[in-house]
Amino acid sequence: MIRLFCLLLYKTIFTHFPGSTFPVLGKISKKIRYILCKRIFKKCGTNVNIEKGASFGYGSQIEIGNNSGLGKYCRIPPNTIIGDNVMMAPYVTIYASNHAFERTDIPMNQQGISAIKQTIIEDDVWIGAHVIMTPGRYIRKGTIIAAGTVLTKDFPEYSIVGGNPSRLIKSRIKNPQ
């Protein structure tokens, strides 16, 4: 019951409060959103920043680690797992499913959706603005995803990824083995 009440407060009022960098009210808004999300999410670490307009469905299966955040107006599915020290810029969109399209004998809009997939984001990840992730992505430790990327596949740890469709730009490891 408390979770539902906090979700209602978040979605109707506090999602619209100023972002965390707004003078004076920003710090208060950040604190209130954090308190509400601690009661909404399955796990919510310390020093978590949920920015203005962040959308996460019911949020009851979301896990977010310490020193991580959801960027302004980001949209994530309610079964996402986010590690520690994850930076998420504004307008990141993570999808959990897609339209089904396997059959050609009936229109795609009558085929429903594919199975829901979970996105996992490991520790120390930086996700740039306007990134779009297809369902079921696994973002490994230390990865940087460039702004505007359409992330369509998974990459190794410490990758720098960008483009549409996504591709490896380079590794952050000096001498990859």
N, C-alpha and C positions, 0 to 999 in steps of 0.2 A: 504494500500500500504506500509506503514511504517512497519507494522507487518510482511508482506511477505519479505521485504528487510532485516529486522533484523533476521528472520528465515533463510534466505539464507546465510547471513554472519555467523551466528552461526554454521549451518550445514556444510558449506564448509571450514571455516577457524578456528573459535574460539573453536570449540569442540576439536580441536587437540592441542591447546595451553597447556602449562604445568599446572599441578594440583596446587591447592592453596598453598601447602606447599613447592613448588619448590622455591629455593632462588631467590629473586628479581622479576623474571618474574611471579612467582606464584601469588603475590598480584595484579599485573597488569591484568593477565589473569582472576582472580576471579572477579575483578571490571568490566572488559569488558563483561564477560558472564552475570553478574548481570544486567548491563545496557540493554543488548540485551533482556534478558528474561523478564524484566519489561515491555517491549514493545510487547513481544510475548504472555505471559501468560494472562489469564483473570484477575488474581490477583497475585501480587508478593509483599510480605511484605518487611520489612527492614532487613538488615543483612542476606540476603539469599545467600547461597553458591551453585552454580551449578558447579559441578566438571567436570574435563576433561572427554570427551566421553559420558556424560549423554545423553540419547536419550528419546524424549518425543513426537514423531510424530509431528503434526502441533502445539501442545501446546496451542491452542487458548481457550480451556476450563479448563486448569490447574489453580488451585488455590493453592498457597503456602504461609503459614503464616510467621510471624517474626521469625528470628533466626533458620530457618530450612534449609535443604539442600538436594540435590540429590547427592548421592555418585558417585565415579568414575565408569564409564561404566555401570551405572544402566539403566534400560529400564522400562519406565512407560507409560501407555496409556495416550492419550491426554485429557482425561476427569477425571483425578485424582484430589482429594481434599486432601491437606496436611495442617495440623494445625500448631500451633506455637511450636517452640522448638523441632522439629523432627530431629533426627540424623539418617542418612541413610548411611550405610557402602558401600563399593564398590560391584559391580556386583549383586545388587538387581534387580529382574525381577518381574514385576507385569503384569499379563495378564488381558485383558478386555473381551475376549471371548475364546471359545474352539471349537473344531470340533463337529459338530452335529453327533450323533450316535444312535438316537432313533429307527430308522427303521432298520430291519434286511433283508429286501428284496432287498436293494441296497447297494453297497459298501460305507463305511464311507467316502471315499475321494470324493464321489459324492453327499454328503448330505449338503455341505456348512458348515457354522459356526453357533454357537448358538447366541442368542441375546447378544449384548454388555452390560456389566455391569460396574458400576462405583465402584471404590475403594475409600474409605474414611479413612483417617488416622487422628485421633484426636490429641490433644496437648500432648506434653511431651512423645513422643514415641521414642524408640531406636530400629532400625532394623539392625541386624547384617549382615555380609558379606554373599553373595551367597544365600540369602533368595529368595525363589520362592513363589509367591502368586497366587492362582487360582482366577478366575474372581469374582468380587463383594465382596471382603473382606471389613469388617468394623472393623478397628483396634481402639480400645477404649483407652481413656486417660490413660497415665502412663504405657502402655504395653511395655515389652521388648520381642523382638523376637530373639532367639538365632541364631547364624551363621549356615547356612546350612539347616535351617528349610524349609519344604514345607508346607506353610500355606494353609490348606484346609477348615478351618471353623473359625468362630468368637469366641472370648473369652471375659470375663468380663473385666472391668477396672482394671488396675494395675496387670495384669497377667504377668507371665514369661512363655513364650511358647517356645517349641523346638521340634525337631524330624521330622521324615518323616514316616507317616503323622504327622502333628502337634498335640501336646497334651499339656495340662496344666502341667507345672512343679511345680509351686507354685504361690501363690498370694503375692504381695508386701505389702498388707494390713496386719498389725500385727494381728488383731482380726476380720477376715471377718465375717459379719453377715448373 
